[in-house]
Amino acid sequence: MEVLYMACISKQALVALQKTLKTDAAIGAKYGITRQAVHQLRKKYGLDYNRNKNTIRNKEIAALFNKGVSGTRVAQKLKLSASQIYRILATARKKRKKR
């Protein structure tokens, strides 16, 4: 079933969907396919992910965490896993140390 939907999303349609829905997960939900299937389509078509959205999200994560909100609460608020929150925070700390 997934393969049928994957074949129906053209490169142009995927570019348009990235602009409106932003995330692979949102695109997948719209078409009833997994986030990973959308990721594979992006790779097949040579498209990059929405880096700007991630930058904004990551800044929000850091701001919430710096205000004392727990990683688990941040994860719930942003609908991410706690491990992803801590991975993003660790990456941000590494980038600050390099400066």
Secondary structure, DSSP 8 states (H G I E B T S, - for coil): -HHHHHHH--HHHHHHHHHHH-SHHHHHHHHT--HHHHHHHHHHHT----HHHHHHHHHHHHHHHHTT--HHHHHHHHT--HHHHHHHHHHHHHHHHH-
